[in-house]
Amino acid sequence: MAGLSAARHGACGGNGTGAHVQVWRDLAEVPAGFGPSVVTIGNFDGVHRGHVDVLRRMVAGAAAAGCRAVAVTFTPHPAHVHRPRTAPPLLTGDDERLELLAETGLDAVLLATYTLEFAQQTPEQFVRTYLVDALRARTVVVGRDVRFGKDNAGDLATMTALGERLGFRVDVVDDVRPAAAGDAGGEEDVAVHRWRRWSSTWARELLAAGDVAGAARVLGRPHRVRGIVVRGDARGRTLGYPTANLGPDATGMVPADGVYAGHLVRLRHADGRPFAADEPDRRLPAAISVGTNPTFDGQQRRVEAYVLDRDDLDLYGEEVAVELVGRLRGMERFGSVDELLATMADDVRRTREALARA
């Protein structure tokens, strides 16, 4: 990571890191004369531990050199534009991703809209328009496998050559890997993955297997599914376990079917006002169900959360995040309501224990 030092960035002569991240959703929103800057490019899905490590080092190096630290990212994910039927599920929606990027200390994030027309830019057109003319890049931070421009024709050699012609340095960062086997994540033999790099793909694999604890180690935090609370069939309330059901537009990869321990975090009131960090009942312990509710012949896959010991909450219309801490069991079909209720009571008990350990 020596390539992220202030010495490599050189003296930018700007104002250094600001106190508040700027978010631009269009190139036209970038202020005239912004920069000089240190820029990195990526999708940053999940903003996992590898992303965070590189971004924080980049921010520190940029600040020491008097530069602004900027990430350029894209919406929708390019894979969802070029191959929508086979594109992987996303770990984070745009709002979650921008909030996580802001936490790294960046001065700004440019969220470029990715379309087939956007993808027709040559490597030089993209670099000149976005990195040089708009952001006045003095340093561009990339991985060794960087690809950009039409048909992914641009690579590290292309970026280096463009930097020599257009006046910026290229810093190459190597993959970030677990420092020890205990950091590798997953319930399987972690030594198998000790040298695997942190990646969005790894987090998706773990979530697909229901291993939310392993995914949290890759991400550096519990995985979230985020959405608006909608009305369901009210069966949980009838059974004594009222649940908050996330709507079909929820973002964040849904893990394997099953029951999980976690939290329900209230983000916005039904009228759109954000919840303050110190507002009462903002973060609540919850038992979370993912699946089709096979006992009652459900067809639609749902994410729903029962807030422990609470039947007085009116959450309809609120934006919430369901944080997944640990998996309790797979989804089951029960022969009777009494059998289901007994298992749900045990789920609540085990949720308390799992959250206490966490």
C-alpha positions as CSV (number, residue, x, y, z in Angstrom):
1,M,0.0,0.0,0.0
2,A,3.0,2.3,-0.2
3,G,1.5,3.7,-3.4
4,L,-1.1,5.5,-1.4
5,S,1.3,7.7,0.5
6,A,1.4,11.5,0.3
7,A,4.8,11.4,-1.4
8,R,3.5,9.4,-4.3
9,H,0.5,11.7,-4.7
10,G,2.7,14.7,-4.8
11,A,1.8,18.2,-3.7
12,C,-1.7,19.1,-4.9
13,G,-1.9,22.4,-3.2
14,G,-5.6,22.2,-2.6
15,N,-7.6,22.5,0.6
16,G,-7.3,18.9,1.8
17,T,-10.0,16.7,3.2
18,G,-13.3,18.4,3.9
19,A,-15.6,17.8,6.8
20,H,-18.6,16.7,4.8
21,V,-18.8,14.5,1.7
22,Q,-20.3,15.9,-1.4
23,V,-22.4,13.6,-3.6
24,W,-22.9,14.3,-7.3
25,R,-25.3,12.3,-9.3
26,D,-24.4,14.0,-12.6
27,L,-21.2,15.3,-14.1
28,A,-22.9,18.7,-14.3
29,E,-23.1,18.9,-10.5
30,V,-19.3,18.9,-10.0
31,P,-18.4,22.5,-9.1
32,A,-16.3,24.4,-11.5
33,G,-12.7,24.4,-10.4
34,F,-13.1,21.4,-8.1
35,G,-9.8,19.8,-7.1
36,P,-7.0,19.0,-7.5
37,S,-8.0,15.5,-6.5
38,V,-6.9,11.9,-5.9
39,V,-9.5,9.7,-7.6
40,T,-10.4,6.0,-7.5
41,I,-12.9,4.2,-9.7
42,G,-15.1,1.2,-8.9
43,N,-18.5,-0.3,-8.3
44,F,-17.9,-0.7,-4.5
45,D,-20.8,-3.0,-4.0
46,G,-21.0,-3.8,-0.3
47,V,-18.2,-1.4,0.5
48,H,-16.4,-4.4,2.1
49,R,-13.2,-4.5,4.2
50,G,-11.0,-4.4,1.1
51,H,-12.7,-1.3,-0.2
52,V,-12.6,0.4,3.1
53,D,-8.9,-0.3,3.7
54,V,-8.0,1.2,0.3
55,L,-10.3,4.2,0.6
56,R,-9.1,5.2,4.0
57,R,-5.5,5.0,3.0
58,M,-6.3,7.0,-0.1
59,V,-8.1,9.6,2.0
60,A,-5.1,10.0,4.4
61,G,-2.6,10.3,1.5
62,A,-4.8,12.8,-0.3
63,A,-5.2,14.9,2.8
64,A,-1.5,14.9,3.5
65,A,-0.8,16.1,-0.1
66,G,-3.5,18.8,0.0
67,C,-5.8,17.0,-2.4
68,R,-9.5,16.1,-2.4
69,A,-10.3,12.4,-2.2
70,V,-13.0,11.3,-4.7
71,A,-14.6,8.0,-5.6
72,V,-16.2,7.6,-9.0
73,T,-18.9,4.8,-9.0
74,F,-21.9,3.8,-11.2
75,T,-25.6,3.2,-11.0
76,P,-27.0,0.8,-12.0
77,H,-24.2,-1.7,-11.7
78,P,-22.7,-2.2,-15.2
79,A,-23.4,-5.9,-15.1
80,H,-27.2,-5.1,-14.7
81,V,-27.0,-3.1,-17.9
82,H,-25.0,-5.5,-20.0
83,R,-26.3,-8.8,-18.8
84,P,-29.4,-8.2,-16.6
85,R,-30.6,-11.9,-16.6
86,T,-27.3,-13.2,-15.1
87,A,-26.1,-10.2,-13.1
88,P,-25.4,-11.0,-9.4
89,P,-27.7,-9.6,-6.7
90,L,-26.3,-6.4,-5.2
91,L,-25.2,-6.3,-1.6
92,T,-26.2,-2.6,-1.2
93,G,-28.6,-0.2,-2.8
94,D,-27.4,3.3,-3.8
95,D,-28.4,5.0,-0.6
96,E,-26.6,2.4,1.6
97,R,-23.5,2.4,-0.6
98,L,-23.2,6.2,-0.6
99,E,-23.6,6.3,3.2
100,L,-20.9,3.6,3.6
101,L,-18.5,5.4,1.2
102,A,-19.0,8.7,3.1
103,E,-17.9,6.9,6.3
104,T,-14.5,6.3,4.9
105,G,-13.8,10.1,4.9
106,L,-14.0,10.8,1.2
107,D,-14.5,14.4,0.2
108,A,-16.8,13.5,-2.7
109,V,-18.5,10.7,-4.6
110,L,-19.5,11.0,-8.2
111,L,-22.4,8.6,-8.9
112,A,-22.4,8.3,-12.7
113,T,-25.5,6.9,-14.4
114,Y,-24.4,3.9,-16.4
115,T,-26.2,3.3,-19.7
116,L,-25.3,1.6,-23.0
117,E,-24.6,5.0,-24.3
118,F,-22.2,5.8,-21.4
119,A,-20.5,2.5,-22.2
120,Q,-19.6,3.6,-25.7
121,Q,-17.0,6.1,-24.4
122,T,-13.4,5.2,-25.4
123,P,-11.0,4.8,-22.5
124,E,-9.5,8.3,-23.3
125,Q,-12.9,9.9,-23.5
126,F,-13.9,8.6,-20.1
127,V,-10.6,9.5,-18.4
128,R,-10.4,13.0,-20.0
129,T,-14.1,13.9,-19.3
130,Y,-14.5,12.5,-15.8
131,L,-11.1,12.4,-14.2
132,V,-9.1,15.2,-15.8
133,D,-11.6,17.9,-16.9
134,A,-14.2,17.5,-14.1
135,L,-12.1,16.3,-11.1
136,R,-8.6,17.6,-12.0
137,A,-7.1,14.4,-11.0
138,R,-3.4,14.5,-9.9
139,T,-3.4,10.8,-8.9
140,V,-5.7,7.9,-10.0
141,V,-5.8,4.9,-7.7
142,V,-6.6,1.6,-9.4
143,G,-6.2,-2.1,-9.0
144,R,-4.1,-4.2,-11.3
145,D,-7.2,-5.6,-13.0
146,V,-8.8,-2.3,-13.8
147,R,-10.8,-2.2,-17.0
148,F,-12.6,0.8,-18.4
149,G,-14.0,2.3,-21.6
150,K,-15.8,0.8,-24.5
151,D,-15.7,-3.0,-24.5
152,N,-13.4,-2.7,-21.4
153,A,-10.6,-1.9,-23.8
154,G,-8.8,0.2,-21.2
155,D,-6.5,-1.5,-18.7
156,L,-3.6,-0.6,-16.4
157,A,-1.2,0.0,-19.2
158,T,-3.8,2.3,-20.9
159,M,-4.4,4.3,-17.7
160,T,-0.7,4.7,-17.2
161,A,-0.1,5.9,-20.7
162,L,-3.1,8.3,-20.4
163,G,-1.7,9.6,-17.1
164,E,1.7,10.4,-18.8
165,R,-0.1,12.4,-21.5
166,L,-2.8,14.1,-19.4
167,G,-0.8,14.9,-16.3
168,F,-1.7,12.5,-13.5
169,R,0.1,9.7,-11.7
170,V,-1.3,6.2,-11.4
171,D,-1.1,4.4,-8.1
172,V,-1.6,0.6,-8.2
173,V,-3.1,-1.1,-5.1
174,D,-2.9,-4.8,-4.6
175,D,-5.7,-6.9,-3.3
176,V,-6.5,-6.7,0.4
177,R,-6.6,-10.1,2.1
178,P,-7.4,-11.3,5.6
179,A,-4.5,-10.8,8.0
180,A,-5.1,-14.0,9.8
181,A,-7.2,-17.2,9.4
182,G,-9.5,-16.0,12.1
183,D,-10.5,-13.0,9.9
184,A,-11.3,-15.1,6.9
185,G,-15.0,-15.4,7.6
186,G,-17.4,-18.3,7.2
187,E,-18.3,-21.3,9.3
188,E,-16.2,-23.7,7.2
189,D,-12.5,-24.2,7.8
190,V,-11.3,-20.6,7.6
191,A,-7.8,-21.7,6.8
192,V,-9.0,-22.6,3.3
193,H,-9.8,-19.0,2.6
194,R,-7.0,-17.4,4.5
195,W,-5.4,-15.9,1.4
196,R,-8.5,-15.1,-0.5
197,R,-9.0,-11.4,-1.1
198,W,-11.9,-9.6,0.5
199,S,-14.5,-9.3,-2.3
200,S,-18.2,-8.7,-3.0
201,T,-18.3,-12.2,-4.6
202,W,-17.1,-13.8,-1.4
203,A,-19.8,-11.9,0.6
204,R,-22.5,-13.0,-1.8
205,E,-21.4,-16.7,-1.6
206,L,-21.7,-16.6,2.2
207,L,-25.1,-14.9,2.2
208,A,-26.4,-17.4,-0.4
209,A,-25.4,-20.1,2.1
210,G,-27.1,-18.3,5.0
211,D,-23.8,-17.6,6.7
212,V,-24.5,-14.0,7.7
213,A,-21.8,-14.1,10.4
214,G,-19.2,-15.0,7.8
215,A,-20.5,-12.3,5.5
216,A,-20.2,-9.7,8.3
217,R,-16.5,-10.6,8.7
218,V,-16.0,-9.9,4.9
219,L,-18.1,-6.7,5.0
220,G,-16.7,-5.5,8.3
221,R,-20.3,-5.0,9.7
222,P,-23.6,-6.9,9.7
223,H,-25.3,-7.2,6.3
224,R,-28.5,-5.2,5.8
225,V,-31.6,-5.5,3.8
226,R,-33.3,-2.1,3.5
227,G,-36.8,-1.0,2.5
228,I,-40.2,0.4,3.4
229,V,-42.4,-1.5,5.8
230,V,-45.6,-2.6,4.1
231,R,-48.8,-4.3,5.2
232,G,-48.7,-8.1,5.1
233,D,-51.4,-10.7,5.9
234,A,-51.3,-9.8,9.7
235,R,-50.9,-13.5,10.5
236,G,-48.0,-12.8,12.8
237,R,-50.0,-10.4,14.9
238,T,-52.8,-13.0,15.2
239,L,-50.2,-15.5,16.5
240,G,-48.7,-13.0,19.0
241,Y,-45.7,-12.2,16.9
242,P,-46.4,-9.0,14.9
243,T,-43.8,-8.6,12.1
244,A,-42.6,-5.7,10.0
245,N,-42.6,-6.8,6.4
246,L,-40.2,-5.2,3.9
247,G,-41.7,-4.2,0.6
248,P,-40.8,-5.7,-2.8
249,D,-38.5,-2.8,-3.6
250,A,-36.1,-3.5,-0.7
251,T,-32.4,-3.3,-1.5
252,G,-29.5,-5.5,-0.3
253,M,-29.1,-9.1,-1.2
254,V,-31.6,-11.3,0.6
255,P,-29.8,-14.3,2.2
256,A,-30.8,-18.0,2.1
257,D,-34.3,-18.8,3.5
258,G,-34.3,-19.2,7.3
259,V,-34.7,-17.5,10.6
260,Y,-32.0,-15.1,11.8
261,A,-31.1,-13.0,14.9
262,G,-30.5,-9.4,14.3
263,H,-31.8,-5.9,14.6
264,L,-34.4,-3.6,13.0
265,V,-33.0,-0.1,12.5
266,R,-35.5,2.7,11.8
267,L,-34.0,5.1,9.2
268,R,-36.9,7.3,8.1
269,H,-40.3,8.1,9.5
270,A,-43.3,7.5,7.3
271,D,-43.3,11.2,6.5
272,G,-39.8,11.0,5.2
273,R,-38.0,12.6,8.2
274,P,-34.8,10.8,9.1
275,F,-34.5,9.2,12.5
276,A,-32.0,10.9,14.7
277,A,-29.2,8.7,16.0
278,D,-30.4,9.2,19.6
279,E,-34.1,8.9,18.9
280,P,-35.9,6.4,21.1
281,D,-36.6,2.9,19.7
282,R,-34.3,3.5,16.7
283,R,-32.4,0.2,16.9
284,L,-34.3,-2.8,18.2
285,P,-33.5,-6.5,18.7
286,A,-35.4,-8.7,16.3
287,A,-36.0,-12.2,15.1
288,I,-36.0,-12.1,11.3
289,S,-37.7,-14.5,8.9
290,V,-36.7,-15.0,5.3
291,G,-38.8,-17.2,3.0
292,T,-42.2,-18.1,1.8
293,N,-43.9,-19.2,5.1
294,P,-44.4,-22.8,3.9
295,T,-46.6,-23.7,6.9
296,F,-49.3,-21.5,5.4
297,D,-48.5,-22.3,1.8
298,G,-47.0,-19.0,1.1
299,Q,-45.8,-18.2,-2.4
300,Q,-44.1,-14.9,-2.1
301,R,-40.6,-14.7,-0.6
302,R,-40.5,-12.2,2.2
303,V,-38.2,-10.5,4.7
304,E,-40.0,-9.8,7.9
305,A,-38.8,-8.9,11.4
306,Y,-40.4,-9.5,14.8
307,V,-39.2,-6.9,17.3
308,L,-38.7,-8.7,20.6
309,D,-41.4,-8.1,23.2
310,R,-43.0,-5.2,21.3
311,D,-46.5,-5.1,19.9
312,D,-47.0,-1.3,20.3
313,L,-44.9,-0.2,17.3
314,D,-46.6,1.4,14.2
315,L,-43.9,0.9,11.5
316,Y,-46.0,1.1,8.4
317,G,-44.5,3.4,5.8
318,E,-41.2,3.8,7.6
319,E,-37.9,3.0,5.9
320,V,-36.0,0.5,8.0
321,A,-32.9,-1.7,7.7
322,V,-32.9,-5.3,8.9
323,E,-29.4,-6.2,10.2
324,L,-28.6,-9.9,10.1
325,V,-26.3,-11.1,12.9
326,G,-26.6,-14.9,13.0
327,R,-28.6,-17.7,11.4
328,L,-30.8,-19.7,13.8
329,R,-32.3,-22.4,11.5
330,G,-33.5,-23.1,8.0
331,M,-37.1,-22.5,6.9
332,E,-39.4,-25.3,7.9
333,R,-43.0,-26.5,7.3
334,F,-44.8,-27.3,10.5
335,G,-47.6,-29.8,11.0
336,S,-49.7,-27.6,13.3
337,V,-49.9,-24.0,14.6
338,D,-49.0,-25.2,18.1
339,E,-45.8,-26.7,16.7
340,L,-45.0,-23.5,14.9
341,L,-45.7,-21.4,18.0
342,A,-43.4,-23.5,20.1
343,T,-40.6,-23.1,17.6
344,M,-41.1,-19.4,17.3
345,A,-40.8,-19.1,21.1
346,D,-37.6,-21.0,20.9
347,D,-36.4,-18.7,18.0
348,V,-37.0,-15.7,20.3
349,R,-35.0,-17.3,23.1
350,R,-32.2,-18.1,20.8
351,T,-32.2,-14.6,19.3
352,R,-31.7,-13.1,22.7
353,E,-28.8,-15.5,23.3
354,A,-27.2,-14.7,19.9
355,L,-27.5,-11.0,20.3
356,A,-26.1,-11.2,23.8
357,R,-23.0,-13.0,22.5
358,A,-22.6,-10.6,19.6
